[in-house]
Amino acid sequence: MRSPEDGLNTEIIIILIFCKTAKEQGWQYTKRLLPPFVIPYCVICREPVMAYIRQYPDGAIHSAIASPMMGTIDIRTIRRHVRLAMHLIKDASLQLWEFLSGLSGYASVPAHRPGASPLESLDKGAQDMDRAATRVQGCSAETIPVLVYVHALNVYTRARNPIVPVPTLVLRATFFHDTS
């Protein structure tokens, strides 16, 4: 991963699951478990990109600010990551609110505030999701950072084959931390 502090790449450990039986049968036999801050096939972390979008929710590119945050000097790379993140934020917000609107007893569709950014909508949706999960579980539930929603959608859209959600933990079935 690229360190924004010094611009150098640092190594991280990616967990790889290998299934001998699946390989013998000709199926997908490896699965990598990426943490939410990892952008697949990229050295730039998702966290500084999200931090930049929090500062500039309109998507304006200020290379003097974005370059040290993301650890890159290439304006095309900055632009690509900001565009992708903004697209994922919009889609994650929409998917989350669609999911929540189907839980009539646990959540409701929020009143849209004119001028609200997609990231604000996703933040609000994540808060409502945490409240709904707490009600379903009957106790406090672990808070899911907005970064995880964006990561989950990115994993889902990049998957070559359909991802099968885990049938347990009904509200949490939309979140998985692996890449296929």
Secondary structure, DSSP 4 states (H G I P E B T S, - for coil): -B-TTT--B-----EEEE-HHHHHTTS--EEEE--TTBPTT-SSBHHHHHHHHHH-TT----HHHHHHHHT---HHHHHHHHHHHHHHHHHHHHHHHHHHHT-TTT--PPPPPTT--HHHHHHHHHHHHHHHHHHHHTS--PPPPHHHHHHHHHHHHH-SS-----SSSGGGGG----B-
